[in-house]
Amino acid sequence: MLQEIMEIPTRAKEFWEVSNKIDLPLNVPYLGMGSSYFATLAFKYMGVEILPEIASEFFNYQTNNKRFLSGVILSQSGRSSEALWCIELFDAYKAITNYPENTLCLSPNMTEYIDLVAGDEQYSSSKTYINTLLALFKGLNFDASNAIKLLENKMKRYEEKGEAMANQVYNLIQNEEIHGIYILGSGPNIATAMQAALILSESTKLDFHGLIMAQYDHGPKETAKNSIVIQIIAKGKSYKRSQNLTKIITASGAHVILVEEPEIEENFSVIHNMVPFNFMAYHLALKLGVTETFMVGGKVTESE
């Protein structure tokens, strides 16, 4: 797991340098599950006109037997069952995957695939999540080259931050009656909060909740006392509100941890704010004695 995390900047740089020009469409459905869905959600909140959808719910509840001219289907494994269900909903679709040899890229109505070149990944999505973000940055005409350089330069700091967060959370849950652990994000970092909660829950078997910061402010903040709240901060439209919320819930008895990369603009911070959580998941799992990531039914990637 640690080896996969440490490869993040190398694989990110490789993808950016070797991938050809990518042209992703606007105003069409972008379908995925889990990490693949979260990555597209980040771009919706950057103001990009794409339509992120959870593949299973789109297939079962929103199509009404309708066919679509085009769309984008994301599956890091290339064989996520819910993503594959959606293949026949489109006259033509583009695929984003780490395994182009798998089913997602073999359908005759697949017109183009983007290979994430993240290398093999056996644990929670780390390299593949970052490279999915980069594929979307590149395909939607963002230049992430400086963001990749910053990622390379600051991996050591992100590891130190992740380990420190793991130690802090571990000490709190060992010594206090902690009844909730929340990860909050705003704008593009809503995706970061949800992805962080996913990988931490998978890796540690603790119940992490990823929430939109404003939604937390609209009720769940009443659970602040004896809870842990990890706030993902970025200098955007919600910055002051985040600072005010920190003061309020700290005064109400929450243990607040802040995650922020101040050297990059908000849109690109989705890359850098994510990495400390990868390290946190690794170190916290070690402390808790958790040695397997997928124990309940295995990793959900197989077609059914």
N, C-alpha and C positions, 0 to 999 in steps of 0.2 A: 504493500500500500504506500509506504513512504517513498519507494523508488518511483512509483507512478507519479506521485505528487512532485517529486524533484525534477521530473522530466517536463513539467508544464512549460517552462520558457523555451526549452530546446524545440519541443514539438510545435509551439506557437510560432516561433521564428521560421521553422521549416515550412509550415503550412503557408505562411504569408509570402515566403520567397518562391516556393515551387508551384503553388496553385496558379492556374491560368486566370485570365480575366473572367469574373463572374458577373452575370447580369440577372438579378432576381427581380421578379415582377412586383408591382404594387397592386393594392386593392383586390387581392385574391386571398383565399384561405391558406394559412400556414398551420399544418396539423402535426401534432406530436404529443408524446406522453412524457410526464416527469420532467427531467432536465431539458429535453428537446423543446417541450412546450414553454418552460420558463425562459429559455433563451430568446424565443420570439417575443415573449411578453415584454422583455426589456426594450425592444425596439418600438413597440406600440407606445410605450411611455417616453420614448425619445421624440415622439411626434411623427414617426414614419407611418405611412398609410398602408400598413399590412393588417391582416385579419387573423390574429392568433386564435387557435381553437384547440381544445383538448380532443384528440382524435376519437376516443371512444364515445364521447358525448355528441360530437358532431355527427358521427356515423349513426348513432342510435336515436337521436332526438331532434336534430336540427335540419336534416336534409330533405325530409318529406319526399323521398325518391327522386330528388332533383339531381341532375348532372351538371357539372361545372366545366367550363371550357378549359380552365387551367388552375393550378395550385402548386403549393410546395409541401412536400411531406418529409418530415425529419424523423429519423430513427438512428440513433448512434450505433446500434447493433445491426441495423438493416433487416431485422426480423421481428420487431415488436408487433405482436399480433394486432393490436388496435390500429396501428399505422397501416398495416397491410390490408385491413378491412377496407380502408378508404381508397385504395388504388383504383377501383372500378367506378368511383364517383366522378372521375375526371376524364375528359377527352385527352388531356395531356398534363403531365406534372413533372416538376423537377424534384430531385431527391438530394437530401443532405445526409450523409452517413459516414461512419468510420470503416465500414466493411462493404465496399461496392460489389463484392462477389456474392452478397446475400440477396434474398428475395426482392427487396425493395427496388433494386436496380435492374431486375430481369424482366419486368413487365414491358410489353410492346408499346404501351402509352407513356412510358418514361422517356422523356426527351433529352434530359441532361442530368448528370449527377455531379455532386461536389464531394470529393473525397477529403475527409477531415485529416487524414494522415497523422493521427494521434498515437498510433501504435496500439498494441494490445492493452486492454484494460480489464482487470479482473475484479476490481473493487468499485466503490461508489464513483460516479462520474467526476473526474478531475480534469485530466487532459482533454477529454472529449467535450466537456462543457465549455472550456475556454476556447477550443478550436471551433465549436459551433458558433459562439459569439463572433469569432473572427471571420468565419464564413459569411455571417450575416452582415458584419461591418463591410467586408469587401464587396459583397453582392449588392449592397444598398448604398454604395459610393461614399463610405467613410474611410479615411486614411488612418489606420491604427498603428502605423509603423513606430511612431514615438511612444505609444502606449506599450508596445512590445519591448522596446529598449528599457523603459522604466521597470517593466516586469522582470527583465533579466537582472537589472541592477539591484532590485530590492527583495529578492527572494529570501535572503538571510533574515531580513527584518520581518518579513511576513511569517517565516518559520518561528521566530522569537515571539511574535505577537500571538500566533496560534497556540504555541505551547503555554504562554502566560495565561491565555483565556482558558485553556484546558485545566491548568492548575487552579485557577480561581473558581471555576465551576465545580471542580471535584471537591475542593475544600469546603465550599458552601453546602453541597449536597451531603457531605459527610458529617457536617457539624450543625446544620440547621434543618428545620422542617420546610423545605422548599416545595411549594405546591404548583409551580408553573415555570416553564422556561420559554421565553418568547424571543424571536428575532424579528426586528422591525426594519422596514425599508420604505423609501418613497421614490416615486418616479421610476427611472430605469432600475433602481436597486430594489424595487419590489421583487424582481426576479432573483436578485441575490439573496434576499431574505428567505424566499421559498426554497431555492436550491440549497442554501445552507441548512435549513431545517430538515430537508430531505436527507442529505448525506450524514448529518449528525445523528438523526434518528436511526438510519440504517446501520451506522457504524458503532454506536454506543448503546443502543436499545433503550435510551432515554427518550422521553416525549418532548421534542422541540416543536414549537409552533411558529411558522413563518407567517407574518401578518403585514398588511399595509399599515404604516405608522398612523395615518389618519383614522383607520378603522379601529385600531387599538385605542386611540384617543376617544373614540365614540362608545366606550363601554368596558372593554376588557381591562382598561387601566384601573378599574375598581378592584382588581385582583393584585394590585401592585405590592402590597405588604407581603413579605416573605417570598417574593418571586425573583427570578433572574430575568433581566431584560437586556438584550444585546441590540444596541441601536447602530444601524449602518448610516453613516453621515456622509453627505456630499453637499458641496456648496451650490445648491440649486434653489428652486422656488420654495422648498419645504425646510430650508436650513434653520431659519429662526424658530419655526414651529418645533423642530426637533430639539433645539436647545431649551425651549420653554418646557417641553414635555419631560426632558431629563430632570430639570429642577423639580417639577411637580411630583413625579413618581419617586425620585430619590427621597424627597421629604416625606413621602407616604410609606416608606419602608422597602422600596425595591432596591435590589442590587443591580446597578446599571453598569454595563460595559460598552465602550464606544469603539467602533471600527470606522476608520476614515483614511483615505489616501488623499491628502491635500495637494499633492503635486500634479494632479490630473483633473481635467474637467469632468463634470458629472457623468456625461454619456459614457466615457471610457472607463470611469471608475468601476463599472460592473466587472471588469477584468480583475482589477487589483483588490477590490474589497472582497472578492470571493476567495482568494488564495489562503488568507489566514484561517478561514473556516475549514479548508482541507487539512491543514496542519493540526488544527484544533481537534478535528474528528479522529485523526490518527493518535494523537497523544492522549486524548480522553479515553479512547477505547483501550489503550494500553493500561492506563491507570485503573480502569474498571475490570480489567481481565477479560475483555471481549476479544476473542480471537477469530471469529467468523463474521463476515458482513451479512450474508444472505442465508438466514437460518429458517425462515418461515416461508416455505414454498419456493425457495430459490429466487434467482434474479429473473424478473418478468421480461423476457426478451423473445421467448419462443412463440411461434405462430400456433394458434389454437382454433 
